[in-house]
């Protein structure tokens, strides 16, 4: 059943975007948005000599991600999209159902959100993020991202996430492409989540 919150329009930068649960039919558009984002986000990362870097990463995503998203969505995973009037996926957000850690602390793991380049600056990214905060409920939101990447800057400087633990090694798919993408765990506290929602992500 479609979630009432997810099915309603959310506002960003004066515009309204209908954010809805993804279907398997949306997977090609989701992968398109992901690849478009990766091409920008990873372009300035150091590349190991003799490796291709971003082009190799894009080939891997194009090959691997369609089936992963199909299985995730078919299994009830939380992926939400904005479809344009002609059915194109302009952006999507992916996050987990609420979990508990070893200390019985509930949290949502935020895999990330991606918007096609031509839709950046329209408020769509803000609308997708607001939907994630609403749907997650009053729990911590945890994520992991490449240190010093554009996403890391957004999480740290614009959203107020705090670092937890030290850096972890570059994930295997990125390492195979020769990219230096060591990861940093981040958490958006419950208090910060409420503050962002109260301010409707003002200034983001």
C-alpha positions, 0 to 999 in steps of 0.5 A: 500500500502506498504510504500517504506521506510518500504519495503527497507533494512536498515543497522545495524552493517554491515548487511542488514535487510529487514524491512516490514509492518507486516501482520496478518499471522505474529502475532504468530511470533510477540507474540513469540518475545514479550514473549521472550523479556519480559522473559529477561526484567522483570526477575529482577523486584521485585515480590509481595509475593505470586505472580508468577511474570514473568510466570504469565505475560507471560501467560497473554501476550500469551492469550491476545496479539494475538487478540490485534495484529490481530486487530491492524494490520488489522486496519492499525496499524504500526507494522514492522517486519524482517522475516528470510529466513524460515519466522520466525519473528526475531524482530518487532517494533510498533509505532503510526501514528503521533498524536497531543497533547493538545498543538497541538504538533505533535508526534509519540508514540513508543510502543517499539521494540523486537528482539529474543535473538539469534538475539541480537547483530546482528544489527537488533534492530538498523535497526528496530529503524532506521526504526521507526525514518525514518517513524515517520518524523520530530516529537517528539517520545514519549514512556513510559517504566518501570523505571530502566529496560533495555529498560529505560537504552537504551532510556535514556543512548543510545538514549538520551531521556529525562524524562517528568513528574513523575512516574505512577503506574504499568500497570494493567497486570503487577500489577496482576502478582505481578510485581513492574513496575512503568512507566516513560514517555520519549521523544526523541526530534526532534533535538535528532532524527535528530542527531541519524539519521545523525550518523546512531545510531552510538554507539548504 
